């Protein structure tokens, strides 16, 4: 492996596009899996307590839709993991000792749980005891959630790498603290935020499908009962989303200030930084409150981060040029160490000391110019507003659905039926927008401050990557069309 080689920009762009395509399609299936797993678990628990066969039939209906979604989600998830080896082999070599651990645990433990208990959940009715079947349903959902935990641990580590040391002998970062990786505050917040978004997705989906039944005047009892369970579940999930989103904002302000500045379109920061609702409309001091929980908290802007800045309490942060200079020193020292480690141990030791002194800026040595450190501001800015705006609207729809059901007015509220149906695509758009903020906002880094994309990509022909990109477009679109068709048919033909 030659870590110092920077490849054709076309290879980088096509590899990014292919990975983004796979991730976006995969995330169409994952949140619904997480959300339906919780809701069908709640419904079967009610059946177990009440011994009412209506709740058994209701749980079975949503299990059927869960199974359709789960099967196709697995296919896209496997391809996503393989792409780390095919398209991002330098990345896999450089941090595989760390990044590979949570992925391996996810496959061995979490996925094994899902594969084991999902069979009992689907085929164990009247073959095992009610208690064992209930346990299998919950364990299937827990397996899916644990799977999300380990995947999000890996993603959180990319956002904020911890628990590792760089070994110039092997040209790899090696894990020194597994618990720091597995339970970092970034990972914990990301997990609860992402999983609660999945619960919200499942709730919106169930409310939307149930309102379609009411619109068509079919399956009335199932629809009203499902709306009651799903709307309450969704509102609880929404509160968790809001709390963890607040905590995530503080984490991003501390660990990824450029992402926060891009999400706000903030060029010049300062204390009492305003929050931009849309261009030209701002709330004074609100960004400081969100980022630091202090109206006088200092929030750096894009220009501050590029040029260097000093906070009111005297903390000084270097400019991008300073970090790039230290990064080039680290790369030069690394090359010197590798060249002389066998022939001239004394010189190699000096080079190693120089590398260690500058290793925290190692990734900046690959950056060509300071402007490369700024993600596409317009995309991150508007994606953040789309996420927050749609999330707020979805919360209002869930509140309205719960209120109308509680008051016995839902059956005749046709406007609510249409609003609930419209909410289904809305919740998916909000989820995709959230991932755009998280991942595009981190650019140009594959691993924040440690490894940029231009050093992480595989040595591949851009033509080959482009061809597989379009192949994946066709395959994934076909899979999505198949899922939507099968789901719509299952919903349309269901008779409670």
N, C-alpha and C positions, 0 to 999 in steps of 0.2 A: 504493500500500500504506500502510495506517495501522497501524504496529506497536504503537501504544499502545492499540488497542481490545481489550478483553477480552470474549469472546463468551459466549453462553448456555452454562451448565454442561452442559446436556443434549447440546449439540453436541459438547462435549469428551468426554463419557462415551461417546457412541455412536461417535465417531471412534476413540477408544482401543479400544473393544470390537471394532470392525471390523478395525483394524490387528492387534490381538492374535489375532483369529480367523484372519486370513490368515497371520500369522507362525507360529502353532501348526500349522496344516495344512501349510504349506510345510516346516516342520522335521520332519514325518513322512517326507518323501521325501529330503531332502538328506543326512542321515547315512548312509542305506543306499546312496545313490549313491556317496559317498566310500568307504565300507567295501567294497562289492562291486568298485569300480574297482581297489582295491589287491589284493584277493584273487584276482580273475580275472587280473590282471597277473602275479601270482606263479605261478599255475597255468599260464598260457601260457608263462612263462619256463621252467618245468620241462619242458613239452612241447618247447620249442625245444632245450633241452639234451639231453633223453633221447630225443627223436624217437619217443616212445611215444604212439600215437593215443588211448590211454585219457585222457591228460591233455588232449589236444585236445578230446575230447568233454566232459570235466568242465568245462573252461573255457567251452565253448560253452553248457552248461546254465546256469551262473551268469551268463553274458553275457545270456542271454534274460531272466532276472529283472531284471538291471541295466537293460535296455532298457525294460521295462514301467514300472519305477519312475522312470527318467529322464524319460520322456515326460510323465508327469503332474506331476512336480516342476517342470518348466519352466513349465507353465501357471500354477501358483500363484505362482512367483517373479516372473513378469512383472506380475501383478496387484499384488503387494506393492510393486514399484517405482513403479507408476503412482499408488498411494495417496499417495505423498509429494507429488504435484502436486494431486491431487483433494481430499484430506482435510487436508493439512498444508501449504497453499500459503504461509502466513507463514513457516513453517520453511524451505521450499525457497527463498523469496526471501532470507531472512536469512543462510543459510549455503550456498546453492546453489553458489556459486563454489568452495567447498571440498568439500562433500559430493558434489557431482555428478561430481567428477573421478574418484574410484575407481570409481563406478558406470559411468561412460563407458568407462574402461579395461577393466572387467570385461566389458562388452558387446562392445567392439571386439576385444579380444585373447583373453581366456579363453573366452568363449562361442563365438567364431569357431573356436578350436582344437577345442573339443568337437564343434561341428557339422561340421567338416571331417573329422576322423579317425574319428568314430563310424560314418560310412558305410563306410569301409574296414574297420573292425573287424567290422561285421555282415555285409557283403556281399563282403568281399575274400578270404575263404577260397578257396584254390585258384585265385585270380585274380592275386594278388601273391605275392612271395616270403615265406617264413616269417619272415625277418628284418624285412621291411617291415611285415608284419601285426603282429608283436610290437611294433614301434615305434608303430604306430597305436593298439594297445590301451593302451600306457603313456601315449601322448600324449593319449588321451581322458581317462584318469584324471588326468593332470597338468593338463589343461585344466579339469576339474571342481575340482581343488584350487586352481588359480590363481583360478578364479571365486570360491571361498570366501575366498581371501586378500583380494581387493579388497572384497568385501562386509563382511568382518570388519574391514578397515581403516576403512571408513565407520562401522561400529558402534562400534569402539574410540574413534574420534574423538568420537562422541556421549558416551561414558563419560568421556573425558579430552581436551578440545579443546586442540590445540596447533597451532603453525605458521600462525597467522592474526592479523590485526589488524582492528579495527572501523573502518569508514569511514563517518562520519556524513553525508558528502555523498551517498552512495548508499544508506545505511541497510542496509549489507551487511557481513558479515565476509568478508574477502578473504585468500586464501592467500598467504603470504609465504615459506613453506618447505615445498616439496612432500615432501622427504625426511623432514622431521619428522613429517608426516602419515602417509606411507606406511610408515615403519619405526619408529614410536614403540614404546617398550617395551611399552606396553599392547596395541598391535596385534599384536606378535610373540607375546606370551604368549597372547592370546585366540585367535590363529590356531592355534597348536600344540595348545592345550587343546581347541578345538572340533573340529579335524580329527581328532585322536586319539580323541575321543569318537565321531566318525563311523566310524573304523576299528573301534572296539570294537563299535559297533552292527552293522556288517557281519559281524564275526566271530561275534557272538551269533546273528545271523540264520542264517548258514551252519551253525553247530553245531546250532541248533534244527531246521532243515529236514532236515539229515543224520540227526539222531536220530529224526525222524519216519519217514524211510526205514527205519531199523533197527527201529523199533517195528513197522512194517508188513512187515518182512522183505523189503525190496525194495532194489535198487540198492546192495547191500552194499559193493562195492569203491569206488564213488563216494562213499558216505557216510563210510566210514572214512578215505579219503584227504582228503576235504574237512574232516573234523573235525581231522585232524592239522595241515593248513595253517592253518585258521581259528583253532584254539585257540592256537597259537603266536603268530599275528598279533595276536589279541585280548589275550594276556598282555603282549606288548611294548607294545601301545597303552595298556593299563591302567597300566603304569609311567609312560608319558609323561603320561597324564591326571593321575596322582598328583603328579608333579613340577611340571607346569604349574599344577595346582590350588593347590599350595603357593605358587608364585610369584604367582599371581593374588591370593591372600589378602593378600600383602604389598602388592601394587599397590592393592588396594581399600582397605586400611587407610590408605594414604598419600593416595589421590586421592578416595575415596568413603567416608569414615569413617561416614556415616550408614547406608549400605548394610550395612556390617559390623556396626554396632550393632544394626540391625534383624534381621539374620540370626542374631544371638546373643540377641536379646531383652534386650540389655544397657542398663539405664537409667542406672546410675552406673558409670563406668569407673574406671580407676586402673592402678597397676602390679600385676604378678602377677594379671592379669585371668583369671577362670576361664572354661573352655569348657563350655557347657551341652550335655550329651548329650540330655537331655529335661528338661522342667521339674522341678526338685528334685534332679536328679543332675548334678553338675558335677565337672570335673577342674581343681583349683586350678592357676593359672599357665599353663594350656595355651593359652588365647587369646592371651596376650602372646607366647608362643613362636611360634604360628602367624602372628600379625600382624606381629611385629617380629624374630623369631628371637632374642629375648632374654626370658628368664623375668621380668625386671624391667622390660620395655618397657611404656610407658604406652599404654593403649587407651581412648579416650574413649567414654562411653556416650551414649545419646540425650539425656538431660538435660544433660550436659556440653556437647554440641554446640549445644543450643538456648540455654543460659544463658551460654556462654563458659567457657573454662577456661585454666589455666596448667599446663604440664607440669613434672615435677620438675627439668628442666634449664633452666627459666626462659622457655620459649617461651609466648607468650600468644596465644590465639585468640579473636576477637571473638564476641559472642553473635549469635543470629539477628536480634534487633532492631537491633543495630548494622549488620549487613549490609543489612537491609531499609531502614534510614535512608539508607545510602550509595547503595543502589539507587535510591531515590526521588530523591536528588540527581542521579544520573546521568540518569534519565529527564527530570527538569525541565531539566537543562542541555542535553540532546538537543533537547527541544522549543524551548528558547530559541535554540539554534544554528540550527535549521531555520527559525524565524520571522525571524531577523535576519541570516542569512548574506548576503543581497543588499542589504538596506536599511541595515544598521548593522554593517559589517565588524569594528569594534573590539569591540562587544558580543558579536558572534558568536565572536570569537577568545577572549574571556574564558569564554564558555559552553563552547567546545571544550576549553579547558584544564581546566575543572571536570569535564567529561565524562571526559576521559582520566584524571583523578585518581581517578575512582570507577568506571571501566568494568569493573573486575574483579568488581564487585557488581551490574552492570547487571541481570541476571536477577532478583535479589532484589527489585527495585522492583515486580515483578508479584505478589509473594507477599502474600496478604491477612493472614495471621497465622502466627506461628512453628510452630504445630501442623501447618500445611500442608506443612512440610518433612519430616515423618515419614511414610515409606511404611507400608502396612498390615503391621504387625509380625508378626502371626500367620501371614499368608500367606508372607512371606519366611522366617520362622523354620522353619516346617514344610516348606516346599519345599526348603530347604537340607538338612534332615535326611533327607528322602525321597531327594534326589539322592545324598547320601553313603552312606546305608544301602543303597539298591539297588545303587549302584556297587560297594560292598564285597561284597555277595552275588553279583553277577555275576562278580566276579573269582574267587570261590570256585568257582562253577559252571564257569568256563573252566579252572581248575586241575584240577578233578575230571574234566572231559571229556578234557583232554590226558593225565592220568595213566592213566585207564582205557583210552584208545586205545593209549597207549604199552605198557601191560601186556597188551594183547589181551583185555581184559575188557569192553569197551564194548558189544559186541553183545548180551550177556546182562544188562546192567545196566538193567533197565526203569525203575527209579527215576530213573536219569540221563536217560533219554529224556524222561520227563515233566518233569524239572527244566529240561532244555534248551528244551523247548517253552514252559514258563512264563516262561523268561528273555526270550523275544522281546518280549512286551508290557512286561516289566520295564524293558528297556533304553530303550524309547521313553518310558516314564513318567519315568525318570531324566533323560533328555535334556530333556524338557519342563520338569521341575522346575528344572533348571539355568538355563534361559532365564527362568523366572519370577523366580529370584533375581537374575539379571543385569538384567532390564528393570523388574520391579516394584520391586526394591530401589533403582532410580535415581529413582523418582517423588519429587517432582512434575516432574522435569526431562525435557524432550525432549533437551536438551544440558546436561550437568552444569554447574550454577552459571551457565549462560549464557542459556538460554532455557527457561522453564517451558512446560508444555503449554497453559496458558490463553492464551499469547501466540503459540503456534505453529500453532494450528488454523485451518482455512479458515473463511470466512464462509459457512456453509451452514445449511440448515434441518435441525434434528435429525430431523424426520420423514423427510426424504430419505435421511439417513445410516442411520437405523433400517431403512428399507425395503431398502436395498442390503445391510445386515448380514444380514437374514434371507434375502435372495436368495443371498448368498454361502454361508450355512449350507447351503442346499439344494444349490447347485452343488458346493461342496467335498466335502460328504458323499457326493454321487453319484460324484464323481471317486475318492474314497477307496474307496467300495464297489466301483467298477469295477476299481480296481487290485487290491484284495484278492481279488476274484473271479477275475480273469484270472491272477493269480499262483498262487492255490490250484489252479486248473485246470491250469496249466503244471506245477506240482509233482506233482500227482496223476497226470497222464498221462505223466510222463517215464519212459522205460525206457532205462537205460544200456546 
